[in-house]
Amino acid sequence: MATAFVLAGGGSLGATEVGMLAALIDADVHPDFVVGTSVGAANAAWYALHPSDVDSLVDLWVSLRRTDVFPIRPVRGLLGLFGFRDHLVPNAALRRLLARSLGSIDLTSTVIPVHVGATDVLSGEEVLLSRGNAVDAVLASTAIPAVFPPLHLDGRYLMDGGAVNNNPVSHAVALGADQVWVLPTGYACSLTSPPRSAVAIALQALTLLVNHRLAVDVERYRDEVELRVVPSLCPLRVSPGDFTRGRELIDAAYASTRDWLAAGCPAGSAHQACGSNA
């Protein structure tokens, strides 16, 4: 049986996936390959490279700040707003961060196979990246529309895979998975006030837009594969643009996932029970 982990997008809420990963590994659940989109692509690539060292991924997330990913560039932001650029935020800081954490590896050089989802800007088609420079692939997958510039890669202009498939269950099934564990970020479904920055509101809108696809895919594939959706944290009072609460999100997701596994993965609106082999 081939087991896949599917990691979703969701900005800073990608920290929850780290807690979920830690709980799954502690429960001796290991994938044969991983598929990720947007921030889930970054987590998936890192995990595929270091599957026995989730603690270091925790440390990376805890150290992150918004400016590590979304540096403020007022002039460029204005140029984007007035149509002189196709983005509000340059991706140079994110590229440096990815280069430090992933190095110069190819997607085919990881310990376990990893696949990264992106979207073709021109055709709107889903693109699955399974080879090539890992930093470029993740940078393409995380290119949030209007926030980051699309990446020109292999003759295509690519942007955030979450624009069309934020929880790429379909790719995991197509790649031959018999058992799929979905690690969703959820979304900030109980904000006490609207996000205050342009980036945060764009991320909030994108996560709300794409979460419907997961429910559709669960219904589509539940009889075709053994599908297990790890419960997301909801209500969740953290904006997907807030990188100051990584430790809180990781710890909460770890505890929630651990308890869910210990209870036999009780079925919910989008979950199938794990059974005795969880």
N, C-alpha and C positions, 0 to 999 in steps of 0.2 A: 504494500500500500504506500503510495506517494503522498507525503504530507506537505502542505504549503502554508506559510504564514502570509497573510495579505495585510499590508500596512497602509492606512489611509492618510490623506492630507488633512491639514487643519491648523497650519501656523504653529504658534507656540504650544498649542494643545497636543502637539506631537510628543510632548513630555509624558503624556499618559501612556503612550505606546511603550515607552521604556519600562514603566512600572508593570505593564502587562507582560512584556517580554521576560522580565525578571521572575515574575510569578510562574509563568509557563515553564521556564527553564528549571526553576526550583521543583516543579512538579514532574520533571523529567519528560516534558513534552518538547520535542525537537523537530524542526522542519527539514525536509529534503531540499527545499528551495524556498526563496522568499520573493514576493512581488510587492513593489511599493510605488506610491504616487505622491508627488509633491513632498511635503516634509516626511511622509512615510517612505519616500524613495531614499532620502538622506539616512533615515534610521535603518532601512533595509540594507543599504549598501554598507553601512558601518557594521551592522550585525553580521552580514555575510562575510565580512573581512575578519571579524573578531567574535565568532559565535560563543566562545568560552569566557568572554570578558565583558559582560553587560555592565559591571560596576564602573568601568571606565567611561561607558556611554552615559551612565548616570552622572558622573563627575562633569562630563562635557556639558550636559544640559543644565546642571546646576550653576555652572560658571557663565552661561550665556546671558547676554543683555541685548535689548532691542537694537542698539547701535551696532552690534556685531552682525546683524542681519539687515536691518533697515536704517542705515545712516541717514541723517537729515542733510539734504542738499537743497536749500530753498530755491536757488536759481534754476537747477535742473527740474525741480518740481513745477515751477512756474512755466518753464518751457514745455513740459509735458501737458499741463493744463491748457495752454494756448495752442497746442497742436504742432509745436516745433520738434518734439520728441515723442517716441511711442511709449514712454514710461515715466514714472514719477521718481523712482529710486534706482540708482546705478547698482549693478550686481557685483561690483568689484569686491566689496566687503564679504559678501556671501561666498564668492569664489575663493577668497583667501581662507575663509573658515573651512570650506570643504577641502581645499588643498592641504591644510594642516591636519585635518582629521582622516582623510582618505589617502593622501599621497598621490602618486602618479599611476595608480593601478588601472588595469583594464577590467571591465566587468567580468571577463572570463577568468580572472586571476584570483577571485575570492575563494575562501575556504568552502563555502557552499554556494550554489548558483544563485544569482540575483538578477531580477528583471525589473526594469524601470518604465513606468508609463508616462507618456507625454501626449500632447495634442498638436497636430499639424495646423498652423495658423491659417493657411490658405484653403485647405480642403475641409477642415474640421474633423478629420479622421483621427482615430486613436492610433498611437504609434508605440510599439513595445520595443524598448532598447535592451538588448541582451549582450551586446559587445561594444567595444570602444571605450574611450577614456571615461572613468567613473565620475570624475568631477564634472565633465561636460554633460554627461547624461543626467546627473542629479540637478545640475544648474538648469537644464532644459525643463525637467519635470517640475521644478519649483518656480518657474517663471510666471508668477501670478499675473494674469492679464491686467495691463495698465500700470501695475505697480513696478514690475521688473521688465526689462526688455526681452523679447523672444530671442532664442538662441538659434543661430544659423548652423545647422549640423547636418552633414551628409546630404547637402542639397535641399534641405527642408528648413523652414522657419518653425521652431517648436516653442510651445508654451506649456503652462501648467497642465499636467495630465488630469488634475481634478476638475478641469472645465467640462470634461465629458464623462469621466469615470473615476470618481474619487476613491472608491473601494473596489479595486480591480479584481473582483472575484472571477469575472469572465475569463481574464487572462490566466489565472491559476488553473481553472478547469481546462482551458484549451491547451495548457502546457502539460496536462496529464495528471493533475492532482486528484486523488480519491478522497482525501480528507483536507478540508480547508478551514483554517482558523483565521477569522477576520478580527483585526485589531483596529476598531474605529476610534477616532478621536472624539466623536460626538460633536457637540457644538455648544456655544455659550447660551444655553436655552433659558437661563433665568438671570439675565443681566439686571442690575439695579438701576442702571442708567446707560444711555447710548455710548458706544465707543467714542473717544474724544479725538482721535487722529484719523487722517484720511486712510492710512494703511490699515488701521484696526477695523474701520467700518467696511473697507473693501474685503478684508478677510472674513468678517462676520457675514457679509452678504454672500460671499462665495461658498462658505461652509453651509449656510442655510439652503442655498440653491442646489447643491449637489447631494445632500444627504438622502433625498428621495430615491436615488438610484440604488442605494444599498437594499432598501426594502423590496424593490422590484427584483433585484438579483437573488435575494434570499428566496423569494417565491419561485423564481425561475429554476434555481439549481438545487432546491432542498431535496428533491427526489432523485437527483442525478449524482450527487456527491454527499459525503458526510460533512455537513456544514455547521460550524460552531462559531457563533458571533460573541466575542467577549463583551460583556456589558460595559458601555461607556459611562462616564461620570455625568449624571444628570439628575437633578439640576446642577448646573455648573456656572459658577459666578466669576469666571475668568475669561477675559477677552482673548481671542486667538492672536492678538498682537501684543499681549503682555508676557514678556519673558522673565519677569521677576519672581515667578511663583513655580519654577520648575520642580523644586524639591517637594513642595506641597502636592503638586499634581502627580508626581512619580509615586510618592508614598500612598496617596489615596487610591491610585489605580492598582498598585501592588496589593494593597489590603483587599480591595474590592474583588480583584481577580482571584486572589488566593482563597477568599471565602466562597466565591462562586465555584471554583474547582473542588473545594472540599465538600461542597453540598451536592456534588455530582452534576454541576452545570444545569441547574433547573431551567426548564424551558420558559421562555418569555415570548414577547410578541415577535421577536426576530431571532429566536435562538432554538436550536435543537439540543436536547439533553445529551450530555457526554456519555452517560452510561457508566459501567463499572471500570472501564479502562482509561478513564481520565487521569 
